[in-house]
């Protein structure tokens, strides 16, 4: 994983405080993790996706189990 540096996050969000950075990223739909210190961790690929205008990676979904447990009486 190639993460943005704290300085790069500050420059991107224009926010110095980690809580404000998290809020900025969430409002704009960025995918990121939060480290033990509360600082957001943004992968460089996510940064490039937003800055280049690429499409968001689709969320992986599990199998459709909506039929499971249904009782069909014929």
N, CA, C and O atoms as a GROMACS GRO file, in nm:
protein
  296
    1UNK      N    1   0.085  -0.117   0.000
    1UNK     CA    2   0.000   0.000   0.000
    1UNK      C    3   0.090   0.123   0.000
    1UNK      O    4   0.182   0.135   0.081
    2UNK      N    5   0.063   0.213  -0.089
    2UNK     CA    6   0.140   0.336  -0.103
    2UNK      C    7   0.051   0.451  -0.056
    2UNK      O    8  -0.038   0.495  -0.130
    3UNK      N    9   0.074   0.501   0.064
    3UNK     CA   10  -0.014   0.600   0.126
    3UNK      C   11   0.034   0.743   0.104
    3UNK      O   12   0.154   0.768   0.088
    4UNK      N   13  -0.062   0.835   0.104
    4UNK     CA   14  -0.027   0.977   0.103
    4UNK      C   15   0.038   1.013   0.236
    4UNK      O   16   0.003   0.957   0.340
    5UNK      N   17   0.132   1.104   0.232
    5UNK     CA   18   0.199   1.149   0.354
    5UNK      C   19   0.107   1.246   0.429
    5UNK      O   20   0.013   1.300   0.370
    6UNK      N   21   0.134   1.269   0.557
    6UNK     CA   22   0.055   1.369   0.630
    6UNK      C   23   0.058   1.507   0.564
    6UNK      O   24  -0.044   1.577   0.562
    7UNK      N   25   0.173   1.546   0.510
    7UNK     CA   26   0.182   1.676   0.440
    7UNK      C   27   0.093   1.677   0.316
    7UNK      O   28   0.029   1.777   0.287
    8UNK      N   29   0.091   1.565   0.242
    8UNK     CA   30   0.007   1.557   0.122
    8UNK      C   31  -0.142   1.562   0.159
    8UNK      O   32  -0.221   1.625   0.090
    9UNK      N   33  -0.179   1.496   0.269
    9UNK     CA   34  -0.318   1.502   0.314
    9UNK      C   35  -0.358   1.644   0.354
    9UNK      O   36  -0.468   1.690   0.325
   10UNK      N   37  -0.266   1.712   0.420
   10UNK     CA   38  -0.292   1.851   0.459
   10UNK      C   39  -0.311   1.939   0.336
   10UNK      O   40  -0.402   2.021   0.331
   11UNK      N   41  -0.225   1.920   0.239
   11UNK     CA   42  -0.236   1.998   0.115
   11UNK      C   43  -0.365   1.966   0.040
   11UNK      O   44  -0.431   2.056  -0.013
   12UNK      N   45  -0.401   1.837   0.034
   12UNK     CA   46  -0.521   1.795  -0.036
   12UNK      C   47  -0.647   1.852   0.028
   12UNK      O   48  -0.732   1.908  -0.041
   13UNK      N   49  -0.659   1.837   0.160
   13UNK     CA   50  -0.782   1.874   0.228
   13UNK      C   51  -0.784   2.019   0.274
   13UNK      O   52  -0.891   2.074   0.302
   14UNK      N   53  -0.668   2.080   0.281
   14UNK     CA   54  -0.653   2.216   0.334
   14UNK      C   55  -0.695   2.220   0.481
   14UNK      O   56  -0.738   2.323   0.532
   15UNK      N   57  -0.681   2.106   0.548
   15UNK     CA   58  -0.714   2.093   0.690
   15UNK      C   59  -0.592   2.038   0.764
   15UNK      O   60  -0.530   1.942   0.719
   16UNK      N   61  -0.559   2.099   0.875
   16UNK     CA   62  -0.445   2.053   0.953
   16UNK      C   63  -0.486   1.945   1.054
   16UNK      O   64  -0.409   1.853   1.081
   17UNK      N   65  -0.607   1.956   1.108
   17UNK     CA   66  -0.651   1.861   1.210
   17UNK      C   67  -0.703   1.733   1.146
   17UNK      O   68  -0.775   1.736   1.046
   18UNK      N   69  -0.665   1.620   1.206
   18UNK     CA   70  -0.702   1.491   1.149
   18UNK      C   71  -0.853   1.470   1.144
   18UNK      O   72  -0.903   1.412   1.048
   19UNK      N   73  -0.927   1.517   1.242
   19UNK     CA   74  -1.072   1.504   1.240
   19UNK      C   75  -1.134   1.580   1.124
   19UNK      O   76  -1.230   1.532   1.062
   20UNK      N   77  -1.080   1.697   1.095
   20UNK     CA   78  -1.129   1.776   0.981
   20UNK      C   79  -1.094   1.708   0.849
   20UNK      O   80  -1.171   1.713   0.754
   21UNK      N   81  -0.977   1.645   0.844
   21UNK     CA   82  -0.937   1.572   0.723
   21UNK      C   83  -1.032   1.455   0.699
   21UNK      O   84  -1.075   1.432   0.586
   22UNK      N   85  -1.065   1.381   0.805
   22UNK     CA   86  -1.158   1.269   0.792
   22UNK      C   87  -1.293   1.318   0.742
   22UNK      O   88  -1.351   1.257   0.652
   23UNK      N   89  -1.343   1.426   0.797
   23UNK     CA   90  -1.472   1.482   0.755
   23UNK      C   91  -1.467   1.523   0.608
   23UNK      O   92  -1.560   1.496   0.532
   24UNK      N   93  -1.360   1.588   0.567
   24UNK     CA   94  -1.343   1.633   0.429
   24UNK      C   95  -1.347   1.514   0.334
   24UNK      O   96  -1.416   1.517   0.232
   25UNK      N   97  -1.273   1.408   0.368
   25UNK     CA   98  -1.267   1.289   0.284
   25UNK      C   99  -1.404   1.220   0.276
   25UNK      O  100  -1.446   1.178   0.168
   26UNK      N  101  -1.473   1.207   0.389
   26UNK     CA  102  -1.604   1.141   0.391
   26UNK      C  103  -1.706   1.218   0.307
   26UNK      O  104  -1.782   1.157   0.231
   27UNK      N  105  -1.708   1.348   0.321
   27UNK     CA  106  -1.805   1.430   0.246
   27UNK      C  107  -1.788   1.415   0.095
   27UNK      O  108  -1.883   1.432   0.019
   28UNK      N  109  -1.667   1.384   0.052
   28UNK     CA  110  -1.638   1.376  -0.091
   28UNK      C  111  -1.631   1.233  -0.143
   28UNK      O  112  -1.597   1.210  -0.259
   29UNK      N  113  -1.662   1.137  -0.057
   29UNK     CA  114  -1.671   0.999  -0.101
   29UNK      C  115  -1.540   0.926  -0.120
   29UNK      O  116  -1.533   0.831  -0.197
   30UNK      N  117  -1.436   0.969  -0.050
   30UNK     CA  118  -1.307   0.902  -0.061
   30UNK      C  119  -1.308   0.774   0.022
   30UNK      O  120  -1.372   0.767   0.127
   31UNK      N  121  -1.238   0.674  -0.027
   31UNK     CA  122  -1.219   0.548   0.047
   31UNK      C  123  -1.087   0.560   0.123
   31UNK      O  124  -0.983   0.588   0.063
   32UNK      N  125  -1.092   0.538   0.255
   32UNK     CA  126  -0.972   0.549   0.336
   32UNK      C  127  -0.990   0.471   0.465
   32UNK      O  128  -1.101   0.433   0.502
   33UNK      N  129  -0.880   0.447   0.532
   33UNK     CA  130  -0.881   0.385   0.664
   33UNK      C  131  -0.841   0.490   0.765
   33UNK      O  132  -0.787   0.595   0.730
   34UNK      N  133  -0.868   0.460   0.890
   34UNK     CA  134  -0.825   0.549   0.997
   34UNK      C  135  -0.725   0.472   1.083
   34UNK      O  136  -0.755   0.362   1.131
   35UNK      N  137  -0.608   0.529   1.100
   35UNK     CA  138  -0.504   0.464   1.179
   35UNK      C  139  -0.531   0.472   1.328
   35UNK      O  140  -0.627   0.535   1.372
   36UNK      N  141  -0.447   0.407   1.405
   36UNK     CA  142  -0.462   0.404   1.550
   36UNK      C  143  -0.456   0.543   1.612
   36UNK      O  144  -0.514   0.567   1.718
   37UNK      N  145  -0.388   0.635   1.547
   37UNK     CA  146  -0.377   0.772   1.598
   37UNK      C  147  -0.496   0.859   1.556
   37UNK      O  148  -0.506   0.975   1.597
   38UNK      N  149  -0.586   0.802   1.475
   38UNK     CA  150  -0.701   0.878   1.427
   38UNK      C  151  -0.676   0.950   1.297
   38UNK      O  152  -0.765   1.016   1.243
   39UNK      N  153  -0.555   0.938   1.246
   39UNK     CA  154  -0.520   1.004   1.120
   39UNK      C  155  -0.569   0.921   1.002
   39UNK      O  156  -0.553   0.798   1.003
   40UNK      N  157  -0.628   0.985   0.900
   40UNK     CA  158  -0.674   0.909   0.785
   40UNK      C  159  -0.558   0.855   0.702
   40UNK      O  160  -0.454   0.920   0.689
   41UNK      N  161  -0.577   0.737   0.647
   41UNK     CA  162  -0.479   0.674   0.560
   41UNK      C  163  -0.542   0.662   0.422
   41UNK      O  164  -0.639   0.588   0.403
   42UNK      N  165  -0.486   0.735   0.327
   42UNK     CA  166  -0.540   0.737   0.190
   42UNK      C  167  -0.439   0.674   0.096
   42UNK      O  168  -0.323   0.717   0.089
   43UNK      N  169  -0.482   0.572   0.025
   43UNK     CA  170  -0.395   0.507  -0.072
   43UNK      C  171  -0.375   0.599  -0.192
   43UNK      O  172  -0.468   0.668  -0.235
   44UNK      N  173  -0.256   0.599  -0.244
   44UNK     CA  174  -0.224   0.684  -0.359
   44UNK      C  175  -0.313   0.652  -0.480
   44UNK      O  176  -0.345   0.741  -0.559
   45UNK      N  177  -0.352   0.524  -0.496
   45UNK     CA  178  -0.441   0.486  -0.607
   45UNK      C  179  -0.577   0.554  -0.593
   45UNK      O  180  -0.637   0.593  -0.693
   46UNK      N  181  -0.625   0.570  -0.469
   46UNK     CA  182  -0.751   0.641  -0.444
   46UNK      C  183  -0.737   0.789  -0.480
   46UNK      O  184  -0.826   0.849  -0.538
   47UNK      N  185  -0.623   0.846  -0.443
   47UNK     CA  186  -0.595   0.984  -0.478
   47UNK      C  187  -0.597   1.003  -0.630
   47UNK      O  188  -0.660   1.095  -0.681
   48UNK      N  189  -0.528   0.914  -0.700
   48UNK     CA  190  -0.522   0.925  -0.846
   48UNK      C  191  -0.659   0.905  -0.908
   48UNK      O  192  -0.692   0.972  -1.006
   49UNK      N  193  -0.739   0.815  -0.853
   49UNK     CA  194  -0.874   0.792  -0.905
   49UNK      C  195  -0.956   0.920  -0.899
   49UNK      O  196  -1.027   0.954  -0.994
   50UNK      N  197  -0.947   0.990  -0.787
   50UNK     CA  198  -1.024   1.114  -0.772
   50UNK      C  199  -0.967   1.227  -0.858
   50UNK      O  200  -1.042   1.303  -0.919
   51UNK      N  201  -0.836   1.237  -0.863
   51UNK     CA  202  -0.775   1.349  -0.932
   51UNK      C  203  -0.778   1.333  -1.083
   51UNK      O  204  -0.783   1.432  -1.156
   52UNK      N  205  -0.775   1.209  -1.130
   52UNK     CA  206  -0.781   1.184  -1.274
   52UNK      C  207  -0.925   1.171  -1.321
   52UNK      O  208  -0.955   1.190  -1.439
   53UNK      N  209  -1.013   1.140  -1.228
   53UNK     CA  210  -1.154   1.129  -1.263
   53UNK      C  211  -1.195   0.988  -1.302
   53UNK      O  212  -1.292   0.969  -1.375
   54UNK      N  213  -1.122   0.891  -1.253
   54UNK     CA  214  -1.156   0.753  -1.283
   54UNK      C  215  -1.281   0.709  -1.210
   54UNK      O  216  -1.336   0.781  -1.127
   55UNK      N  217  -1.324   0.589  -1.243
   55UNK     CA  218  -1.444   0.536  -1.180
   55UNK      C  219  -1.408   0.468  -1.049
   55UNK      O  220  -1.299   0.413  -1.033
   56UNK      N  221  -1.502   0.474  -0.956
   56UNK     CA  222  -1.485   0.410  -0.828
   56UNK      C  223  -1.484   0.259  -0.846
   56UNK      O  224  -1.562   0.204  -0.924
   57UNK      N  225  -1.396   0.193  -0.772
   57UNK     CA  226  -1.391   0.048  -0.777
   57UNK      C  227  -1.522  -0.006  -0.720
   57UNK      O  228  -1.566   0.038  -0.613
   58UNK      N  229  -1.586  -0.100  -0.789
   58UNK     CA  230  -1.713  -0.152  -0.739
   58UNK      C  231  -1.692  -0.227  -0.608
   58UNK      O  232  -1.592  -0.295  -0.587
   59UNK      N  233  -1.791  -0.212  -0.520
   59UNK     CA  234  -1.787  -0.286  -0.393
   59UNK      C  235  -1.807  -0.433  -0.421
   59UNK      O  236  -1.895  -0.470  -0.499
   60UNK      N  237  -1.729  -0.514  -0.358
   60UNK     CA  238  -1.746  -0.658  -0.374
   60UNK      C  239  -1.867  -0.701  -0.293
   60UNK      O  240  -1.879  -0.667  -0.175
   61UNK      N  241  -1.954  -0.774  -0.356
   61UNK     CA  242  -2.074  -0.820  -0.290
   61UNK      C  243  -2.067  -0.970  -0.272
   61UNK      O  244  -2.006  -1.041  -0.352
   62UNK      N  245  -2.129  -1.016  -0.168
   62UNK     CA  246  -2.136  -1.160  -0.143
   62UNK      C  247  -2.245  -1.221  -0.230
   62UNK      O  248  -2.310  -1.151  -0.307
   63UNK      N  249  -2.264  -1.349  -0.217
   63UNK     CA  250  -2.367  -1.416  -0.296
   63UNK      C  251  -2.506  -1.372  -0.254
   63UNK      O  252  -2.528  -1.330  -0.141
   64UNK      N  253  -2.599  -1.380  -0.347
   64UNK     CA  254  -2.738  -1.346  -0.320
   64UNK      C  255  -2.802  -1.461  -0.244
   64UNK      O  256  -2.826  -1.568  -0.300
   65UNK      N  257  -2.829  -1.440  -0.117
   65UNK     CA  258  -2.889  -1.545  -0.035
   65UNK      C  259  -3.031  -1.509   0.005
   65UNK      O  260  -3.084  -1.564   0.101
   66UNK      N  261  -3.093  -1.416  -0.067
   66UNK     CA  262  -3.228  -1.375  -0.031
   66UNK      C  263  -3.328  -1.489  -0.041
   66UNK      O  264  -3.431  -1.487   0.026
   67UNK      N  265  -3.297  -1.587  -0.122
   67UNK     CA  266  -3.385  -1.702  -0.138
   67UNK      C  267  -3.373  -1.799  -0.022
   67UNK      O  268  -3.463  -1.880   0.000
   68UNK      N  269  -3.263  -1.791   0.053
   68UNK     CA  270  -3.235  -1.887   0.159
   68UNK      C  271  -3.338  -1.875   0.270
   68UNK      O  272  -3.363  -1.766   0.321
   69UNK      N  273  -3.394  -1.984   0.307
   69UNK     CA  274  -3.489  -1.984   0.416
   69UNK      C  275  -3.632  -1.956   0.373
   69UNK      O  276  -3.725  -1.968   0.453
   70UNK      N  277  -3.649  -1.919   0.247
   70UNK     CA  278  -3.787  -1.896   0.203
   70UNK      C  279  -3.855  -2.030   0.182
   70UNK      O  280  -3.794  -2.127   0.137
   71UNK      N  281  -3.980  -2.033   0.213
   71UNK     CA  282  -4.056  -2.157   0.196
   71UNK      C  283  -4.154  -2.140   0.084
   71UNK      O  284  -4.238  -2.050   0.085
   72UNK      N  285  -4.142  -2.224  -0.010
   72UNK     CA  286  -4.233  -2.221  -0.125
   72UNK      C  287  -4.323  -2.342  -0.116
   72UNK      O  288  -4.276  -2.456  -0.116
   73UNK      N  289  -4.450  -2.317  -0.109
   73UNK     CA  290  -4.544  -2.428  -0.102
   73UNK      C  291  -4.616  -2.439  -0.234
   73UNK      O  292  -4.670  -2.340  -0.285
   74UNK      N  293  -4.616  -2.556  -0.290
   74UNK     CA  294  -4.682  -2.578  -0.418
   74UNK      C  295  -4.794  -2.676  -0.403
   74UNK      O  296  -4.862  -2.707  -0.501
   0.00000   0.00000   0.00000
